[in-house]
Amino acid sequence: MRGTRLELRPGALAHNARRARALAGGARVFAMVKANGYGHGLGLAARALAHQVDGLGVALMEEAQALRHLGLAHPLLVAEGFFDADELALAARLHAEVVVHSPWQVDLLVAQPRPVGVWLKVNTGMNRLGMAPDLARAQAARLRGLKGVRLLGVMSHFACADAADDTRTASQLALARALATELRVPLSAANSAALIRYPDARADRVRPGIMLYGSSPFAWRAAADLDLRPTQRFSARLIAINPVQAGDSVGYGATWTADGPGRVGVVAVGYGDGYPRHAPNGTPVAVNGHRTRLAGRVSMDMLTVDLNGIDARVGDEVELWGDVVGADEVAAACGTISYELFCQITARPVRVINESTV
Ligand SMILES: Cc1ncc(COP(=O)(O)O)c(C=O)c1O
């Protein structure tokens, strides 16, 4: 057996959800489980989180449908709403709350009113999805005239709540709050970063995602400092150890060269498993619990690590991320975020569910 595995920890997911719940105060908590539970597996993530929260959030109607097929009866929020009339009908059957972000969705509802709860998405400065306040106000009036349609709240999304030099969240929140107050409906705006950082942004409903999966939303603050626990541990085994001399280079493109005699370990994991190919030389890994670094370019089935000063044998375990090396550290070395690392793990690593580690 190759031994390349992704250990998943339901207890840590539940712990992190309790952290979100504690921070939320009186606000309802909807745990975001879109994109296959941020790569952890939709069913595993949803079941581990569901008991600690008030509802679950997904991006797509088929994700909501999958949750119902898994037997989850919780309130569901579909953050991109329905894409067409069939999905609108499906939302009603699934009892899923939908986000309405554009007038064309209201047109569909006017053409065929369905008994659905709607969160009206207002653009407050993210300039991605959502309507400007005036347009949103006009669409709210149309929605309120429709039989069976319930306007549940105003929703917005922050562009920079995770940024060290954030100057935008306050004005985004003020705009969203003004509309919710005017329409006399609840407000939902906070993602993980805002939930942790801005008590005022918690409003009536929060939508944490990444913090539930044990990562920090902030580049300058480690997950452990926020009392978040790793929910996954990605590991593989050493399958060869090669001596190198000064001047020997390793791997495709010869991007790493030994500056003296040493040993390089070959690890049975690569981008075919979802480890990022663009991870540069120096990206941290841990061999037998000791930190070291990538040496050479990541290939499809293998990567290579510097074993200088490390006691290691063929068959020993290498942690790609998890307990010793944080996923956030690897992400930072790769110029990305742990969200992407988690979502990109392929079906190839063996999934092992660890019920005992929290
Ligand atoms: C609409 C919406 N709400 C909440 C979240 C959760 O954000 P985060 O994972 O940063 O907490 C997301 C994720 O991107 C989202 O798209």
The ligand as an SDF file (V2000), in Angstrom:
LIG
                    3D

 16 16  0  0  0  0  0  0  0  0999 V2000
  -21.5260   33.9640    0.3150 C   0  0  0  0  0  0  0  0  0  0  0  0
  -20.4890   33.3830    1.2100 C   0  0  0  0  0  0  0  0  0  0  0  0
  -20.6560   33.4390    2.5280 N   0  0  0  0  0  0  0  0  0  0  0  0
  -19.7440   32.9250    3.3820 C   0  0  0  0  0  0  0  0  0  0  0  0
  -18.5860   32.3180    2.9190 C   0  0  0  0  0  0  0  0  0  0  0  0
  -17.5870   31.7530    3.9010 C   0  0  0  0  0  0  0  0  0  0  0  0
  -16.3670   32.4690    3.8380 O   0  0  0  0  0  0  0  0  0  0  0  0
  -15.1050   32.0020    4.6810 P   0  0  0  0  0  0  0  0  0  0  0  0
  -14.7610   30.6270    4.2210 O   0  0  0  0  0  0  0  0  0  0  0  0
  -14.0550   32.9860    4.3240 O   0  0  0  0  0  0  0  0  0  0  0  0
  -15.5140   32.0440    6.1050 O   0  0  0  0  0  0  0  0  0  0  0  0
  -18.3710   32.2450    1.5500 C   0  0  0  0  0  0  0  0  0  0  0  0
  -17.1390   31.6310    1.0320 C   0  0  0  0  0  0  0  0  0  0  0  0
  -16.5030   32.0450    0.1420 O   0  0  0  0  0  0  0  0  0  0  0  0
  -19.3470   32.7860    0.6750 C   0  0  0  0  0  0  0  0  0  0  0  0
  -19.1740   32.7310   -0.6500 O   0  0  0  0  0  0  0  0  0  0  0  0
  1  2  1  0
  2  3  1  0
  2 15  2  0
  3  4  2  0
  4  5  1  0
  5  6  1  0
  5 12  2  0
  6  7  1  0
  7  8  1  0
  8  9  2  0
  8 10  1  0
  8 11  1  0
 12 13  1  0
 12 15  1  0
 13 14  2  0
 15 16  1  0
M  END
$$$$
